[in-house]
């Protein structure tokens, strides 16, 4: 269920470029697939089975992560970087694991889809493009949040990694 919309207070249209690059990364994985589709990702059957099971688990966890993040944000969730009236800094739930759980989930889905459909070189290129787009988005979003929440945001940023739990990335 889509959260109820709220009026914008501050909007950053430049975040569209990050979305576009993220979309290109998914397009590459879907368009440049192995032939035949669902063929082995690697030469070894045992490694391929492990990777396929990993892809399924990664995909399931990514869906859960994105749904949890959207539920946590509620009416503050948006495709475009923005602040709404009475915007709150959300640091609980999955936002206590990573600052950008929706992008983490998108990265997980990209990798999972790539393992199932694409050649490893396409997946690698797509991940690089995705991370460039995500960096554009996160920098814009974090600039907005830093301006709105100051020390509270900086404290959360110092404590919680951006995308990958346990890494300062």
Residue pairs with C-beta under 8 A, 6 or more apart in sequence:
3 70
3 71
3 73
3 74
3 75
3 76
3 77
4 74
4 75
5 75
6 75
6 76
6 84
6 85
7 84
7 85
8 82
8 83
8 84
9 82
9 83
9 84
9 85
9 87
10 82
10 83
10 144
10 148
11 80
11 81
11 82
12 80
12 81
12 82
12 140
12 141
12 143
12 144
13 80
14 81
14 136
14 140
15 80
15 81
15 136
15 137
15 140
15 141
16 80
17 133
17 136
18 133
18 134
18 135
18 136
18 137
18 140
19 79
19 80
19 133
19 137
20 133
21 129
21 130
21 132
21 133
21 136
22 106
22 129
22 130
22 133
22 134
22 137
23 133
24 129
24 133
25 110
25 126
25 127
25 129
25 130
25 133
26 110
26 113
26 126
26 130
28 118
28 122
28 125
28 126
28 129
29 110
29 113
29 114
29 117
29 118
29 122
29 123
29 126
30 113
30 117
32 118
32 119
32 122
33 117
33 118
33 119
33 122
34 41
34 117
34 118
34 119
37 117
38 116
38 117
40 48
41 48
41 51
41 52
41 115
41 116
41 120
42 48
42 51
42 120
51 115
52 115
52 116
54 112
54 115
55 111
55 112
55 113
55 115
55 116
56 112
58 108
58 109
58 111
58 112
58 115
59 108
59 109
59 112
59 113
61 108
62 104
62 105
62 106
62 107
62 108
62 109
62 112
63 105
63 109
65 94
65 101
65 102
65 104
65 105
65 108
66 101
66 102
66 105
66 106
68 93
68 94
68 101
69 77
69 93
69 94
69 95
69 101
69 102
69 105
70 77
70 102
72 90
72 92
72 93
72 94
72 95
73 90
75 84
76 84
76 87
76 88
76 90
81 137
81 140
81 141
81 144
82 144
83 144
83 145
83 148
87 148
89 145
89 148
89 149
89 152
89 153
89 156
91 156
91 160
94 101
95 101
95 160
96 160
97 160
97 165
98 104
98 160
98 161
98 162
98 163
98 164
98 165
99 138
99 142
99 156
99 157
99 160
99 161
99 162
99 163
100 134
100 138
100 141
100 162
100 163
103 134
103 137
103 138
103 163
104 163
104 164
106 130
106 134
107 127
107 130
107 131
107 134
107 163
110 123
110 126
110 127
110 130
111 123
111 127
114 120
114 122
114 123
114 126
114 127
115 123
118 126
134 163
138 162
138 163
142 153
142 157
145 153
146 153
146 154
146 157
161 167
161 168
161 169
162 168
162 169
163 169
